């Protein structure tokens, strides 16, 4: 039996499969599928950044900045994101400047739930 997880702002405990049907996770999945899946595989085992998200091992402000404008984060000299940029052969991530905090949060929650299934 899968261990239940609690969704932010939701007091009811749900199983991961049930979480996929919540509005926040459904929206996150739709956003991920439309904007992220061409480059990022949710089940990839070699992408440490996905595990950092699942483990809440990231700086929210930096991650949001990276998603919205990776070029400016690289130019800022941020060590973590420059190492990742170099690791991926200096391929720039597509910027999503119009993503709201809510949309990014939905994508992050989707990644957490999907990776734990």
C-alpha positions as CSV (number, residue, x, y, z in Angstrom):
1,X,0.0,0.0,0.0
2,X,1.3,3.4,-0.9
3,X,2.1,5.9,1.8
4,X,-0.4,8.8,1.8
5,X,0.9,12.3,1.2
6,X,-0.6,15.6,2.2
7,X,-1.1,18.2,-0.5
8,X,-0.4,21.8,0.5
9,X,-3.5,23.6,1.6
10,X,-5.4,20.4,1.8
11,X,-6.1,18.8,5.1
12,X,-7.3,15.5,3.7
13,X,-4.7,12.8,3.2
14,X,-4.8,11.2,-0.2
15,X,-2.8,8.5,-1.9
16,X,-0.5,9.5,-4.7
17,X,-2.8,8.1,-7.4
18,X,-5.7,10.2,-6.0
19,X,-3.4,13.2,-5.9
20,X,-3.1,13.1,-9.7
21,X,-6.8,14.0,-9.8
22,X,-6.6,17.1,-7.7
23,X,-6.9,20.5,-9.5
24,X,-3.4,21.6,-8.5
25,X,-1.7,18.4,-9.7
26,X,-3.8,18.2,-12.9
27,X,-2.9,21.8,-13.8
28,X,0.8,21.1,-13.0
29,X,0.7,18.0,-15.3
30,X,-0.9,20.0,-18.1
31,X,1.7,22.8,-17.8
32,X,4.5,20.3,-17.6
33,X,3.3,18.3,-20.6
34,X,2.8,21.5,-22.7
35,X,6.0,23.4,-21.7
36,X,8.6,21.0,-20.1
37,X,8.2,17.5,-21.5
38,X,9.9,18.2,-24.8
39,X,13.2,18.5,-22.9
40,X,12.6,17.0,-19.5
41,X,11.6,13.4,-18.8
42,X,9.8,13.1,-15.4
43,X,11.1,9.6,-14.8
44,X,14.8,10.3,-15.7
45,X,17.1,8.9,-13.1
46,X,20.1,10.9,-14.1
47,X,18.6,14.4,-13.5
48,X,19.6,15.4,-10.0
49,X,17.6,18.6,-10.3
50,X,14.4,16.5,-10.3
51,X,15.5,14.8,-7.1
52,X,16.3,18.1,-5.5
53,X,12.8,19.3,-6.2
54,X,11.3,16.1,-4.8
55,X,13.4,16.5,-1.6
56,X,12.7,20.2,-1.3
57,X,16.4,20.8,-1.7
58,X,16.3,24.0,-3.7
59,X,16.1,27.8,-3.2
60,X,12.7,28.8,-4.3
61,X,13.7,32.3,-5.5
62,X,16.6,30.9,-7.5
63,X,14.6,28.1,-9.1
64,X,11.8,30.5,-10.1
65,X,14.4,32.8,-11.6
66,X,15.9,29.9,-13.5
67,X,12.5,28.9,-14.9
68,X,11.6,32.4,-15.9
69,X,15.0,33.5,-17.3
70,X,17.8,30.9,-17.2
71,X,20.1,33.3,-19.1
72,X,20.1,35.9,-16.4
73,X,20.7,33.3,-13.7
74,X,23.7,32.0,-15.7
75,X,25.0,35.5,-16.1
76,X,24.6,36.2,-12.4
77,X,27.3,33.6,-11.7
78,X,25.1,31.3,-9.7
79,X,27.4,28.3,-9.0
80,X,24.7,25.6,-8.9
81,X,22.9,26.7,-12.1
82,X,26.2,27.3,-14.0
83,X,27.4,23.8,-13.1
84,X,24.1,22.4,-14.4
85,X,24.3,24.6,-17.5
86,X,27.8,23.3,-18.2
87,X,26.8,19.7,-17.4
88,X,24.2,19.9,-20.1
89,X,26.6,21.1,-22.8
90,X,25.7,24.8,-22.3
91,X,22.2,24.2,-23.7
92,X,20.1,27.1,-22.4
93,X,16.7,26.2,-20.9
94,X,13.8,27.8,-22.6
95,X,12.6,30.8,-20.5
96,X,9.1,31.0,-19.3
97,X,8.8,34.7,-18.1
98,X,5.0,34.6,-17.9
99,X,4.7,31.7,-15.5
100,X,3.1,32.8,-12.3
101,X,4.3,31.6,-8.9
102,X,1.1,29.5,-8.7
103,X,1.9,27.8,-12.1
104,X,5.4,27.0,-11.1
105,X,4.2,25.7,-7.7
106,X,1.7,23.4,-9.6
107,X,4.5,22.1,-11.8
108,X,6.7,21.4,-8.8
109,X,3.9,19.6,-7.0
110,X,3.1,17.5,-10.0
111,X,6.8,16.5,-10.3
112,X,6.8,15.5,-6.6
113,X,3.7,13.4,-6.9
114,X,4.6,11.8,-10.2
115,X,8.2,11.0,-9.1
116,X,6.9,9.3,-6.0
117,X,4.4,7.0,-7.8
